[in-house]
Amino acid sequence: MIELGVNIDHVATLRQVRRTVEPDPVWGAVLSELGGADGITVHLREDRRHINDRDVKILRETVRCKLNLEMAAVDEIVGIACDVKPDQATLVPERREEITTEGGLDVAGQFNNVQKIVKQLKDVGIVVSLFLDPEVRQIEAGIRTGCDAIEIHTGKYATSKNPQDISDELSRISEVGVMVVGAGLRLHAGHGLTYHNVLPIAKIPKMLELNIGHSIISRAIMVGLKNAVQEMKQLLKNF
Ligand code: PXP
């Protein structure tokens, strides 16, 4: 069965807006697991804009399902990953000014560095995934690094409006998916997936893991807001 990794970065984003202690992503991870998540995904960015070192440490102690750490291919974060030892690390590109991870990792352009980091992480027992655009050149290079999995970036599929563009992008993702599976690697996908667009991606043969954040956290606010207001009204009812 396909595994769902829930990306809880946005729980921490909301906390950081006020630099306070709530909402706590650790609580978000517990609720996600209770909801059936197969994995908890967090991105420890170099600028610590949402998830921080404390979160990653506590999540390592508390998450019972797979802990997947998204990370840039840089020495500081590699050191933390080797120390904390998530079950899986997903190497992603990172630019400080971006709103979210905007493209796949340019593994073809920095092959030696990525290959070295893949080995460092694998040597301490971490499963390594690379987040790549559905481009043959990148997938070929990714396979050569010795990684365990490739997560295909579905952002372009998710933002395409025209049915032909959506179908073309789906074909591109399926085609590179065949290459990943043929090389004996795990096939993952993620970015921009929602309740409306996830099924065609889930149907791709041998798709093993989907990582979804924004849409699930957005929906959580909507399905939980009524209860939260009722609880506050209840607290105030005698005054
Ligand atoms: N997969 C990767 C590698 C990502 O960087 C992200 C965003 O942090 C996601 C999945 C989740 O994307 P979204 O929040 O759009 O569901």
Residues whose N, C-alpha, C, O or C-beta is under 5 A from the ligand:
A	BS01	PXP	N7 V92 T101 F131 G190 H191 G192 L193 N211 I212 G213 H214 S215
